[in-house]
């Protein structure tokens, strides 16, 4: 039985490579199709003049952009990436079911799609100025939690 599962899993390793290739292709496509202002906004976003340390509690400070409203193109491009890649992960999941891939890989793919789609949602909120920077960071942490719960649920219902 273990040999059969090993053989089955070995033949579907190409789905992980396909996913990685699509990741790189999508980064390039989003970068190429975004407005020219994206290059300048990325440089400005990562420059040291854009960040300040905001005290959290006691001696703990967290970096925060001085003006989060100045980078809508970055947030929108990242949001588009997250949604497209999240839906691509759902397509990979369908292929994993069709190819009878291992439960572990199916759970990983469910986890990935849950993370990317929820991260896209929080980026949408940030781009629309519905939330602030720290709420966005909390949203990314929540996305990680959603991914862990989704993976665990798949493994629970063997």
Secondary structure, DSSP 8 states (H G I E B T S, - for coil): -HHHHHHHHHHTTHHHHHHHHHHHHHHHHHHHHS-THHHHHHHHHHSGGGEEEEEEETTEEEEEES-GGG-HHHHHHHHHHHHHHHHHHHHHHHHHHHTT--HHHHHHHHHHHHHHHHHHHHHHHHHTTSS-HHHHHHHHHHHHHHHHHHHHHHHHT-
